Amino acid sequence: QVQLVESGGGLVQPGGSLRLSCTASGSIFSSYAMGWYRQAPGKERELVATITSGGRTNYADPVKGRFTISRDNAKNTVSLQMNSLKPEDTAVYYCYAIRAVVAGGLEQYWGKGTLVTVSS
């Protein structure tokens, strides 16, 4: 079992920056691929960014060039640096972890989310 806890959300003006952090416990963090998702009220949850256990990253088109995902395996953390924020970035942001298991299938875990509000 893996527990994920997000932090760093808050209120920021358009064009500003925030850094989100996710801390994992309960397993070997370095073996998991990690990601950030977000969900605005009344909308579907959408992928924001992913990072593999080896550090390879991918980003959704709306955040490319503005957001950066990173991980520190020694500290069991994954972060999302968000720059040039726009009102449409307003959402609850969720940390996600996934790993293939020998018994078959995947282990998947979600954090409870942290709210980011971009408004003037």
C-alpha positions in Angstrom: 0.0 0.0 0.0 1.2 3.5 -0.9 0.0 6.7 0.6 0.3 10.0 -1.5 -0.1 13.4 0.1 -0.1 16.6 -2.0 0.8 20.1 -0.8 1.5 23.6 -2.2 -1.9 24.6 -3.7 -3.4 28.0 -3.2 -4.5 31.3 -4.8 -2.3 33.0 -7.4 -2.7 35.8 -10.0 -2.6 35.1 -13.7 1.0 34.9 -14.9 2.2 33.8 -11.4 3.8 30.6 -10.3 3.2 27.8 -7.8 5.1 24.6 -6.9 3.1 21.5 -5.9 4.7 18.6 -4.0 3.6 15.0 -3.4 5.2 12.8 -0.8 4.8 9.0 -0.9 5.1 6.5 1.9 4.5 2.7 2.3 6.6 1.3 -0.5 9.7 1.8 -2.6 9.1 5.1 -4.3 11.7 4.8 -7.1 9.9 1.8 -8.6 6.8 3.8 -9.6 5.9 6.0 -12.5 4.3 9.2 -11.2 2.0 11.8 -12.6 -0.2 14.8 -11.9 -3.8 15.0 -12.9 -6.3 17.8 -12.5 -10.0 18.2 -12.3 -12.0 21.5 -12.6 -15.6 21.6 -11.3 -18.0 20.0 -13.7 -15.2 18.7 -15.9 -13.4 15.3 -16.4 -10.2 14.6 -14.7 -7.3 15.1 -17.2 -3.6 14.2 -17.3 -1.2 17.1 -16.7 2.3 15.5 -16.7 4.0 12.1 -16.1 7.5 11.0 -15.1 8.9 7.5 -15.2 11.0 5.8 -12.6 14.0 6.6 -14.8 13.1 10.3 -15.0 11.6 10.5 -18.5 8.8 13.2 -18.7 5.7 13.9 -20.8 3.3 16.8 -20.7 -0.3 17.5 -21.9 -0.4 20.1 -24.6 -2.0 22.9 -22.6 0.9 22.9 -20.1 3.9 22.3 -22.3 6.5 25.0 -21.8 4.9 26.2 -18.6 4.9 23.2 -16.2 7.8 21.0 -15.1 7.5 17.7 -13.3 10.4 16.3 -11.3 11.1 13.6 -8.7 13.6 13.1 -5.9 13.7 9.4 -5.1 15.8 9.8 -2.0 13.1 12.0 -0.5 10.2 10.0 -1.9 8.7 13.1 -3.5 7.5 14.3 -6.9 6.9 18.0 -7.7 5.1 20.1 -10.3 6.5 23.6 -11.0 3.8 25.7 -12.6 4.8 28.9 -14.3 2.8 31.5 -16.3 -0.4 30.3 -14.8 -3.7 31.0 -16.5 -7.3 31.0 -15.1 -8.0 27.8 -17.0 -5.4 26.1 -14.9 -7.8 26.4 -11.9 -8.5 22.9 -10.6 -7.9 20.3 -7.9 -4.5 18.7 -8.7 -4.0 15.0 -7.9 -0.8 13.0 -7.5 -0.8 9.6 -9.1 1.5 6.5 -8.8 1.5 3.3 -10.9 3.6 0.2 -11.0 3.3 -3.2 -12.7 3.2 -6.1 -10.2 4.4 -9.7 -10.5 1.0 -11.1 -9.6 -0.5 -9.5 -12.7 -2.0 -6.2 -13.4 -1.0 -2.8 -11.9 -0.8 -1.0 -8.6 -2.4 2.4 -8.8 -2.7 5.1 -6.1 -4.2 8.6 -5.9 -3.6 11.4 -3.5 -6.6 13.4 -2.1 -5.8 16.5 -4.1 -4.7 20.1 -3.6 -6.7 23.1 -4.9 -5.0 25.6 -7.3 -7.0 28.8 -8.0 -5.7 31.3 -10.6 -7.6 34.5 -10.4 -7.0 38.3 -10.3 
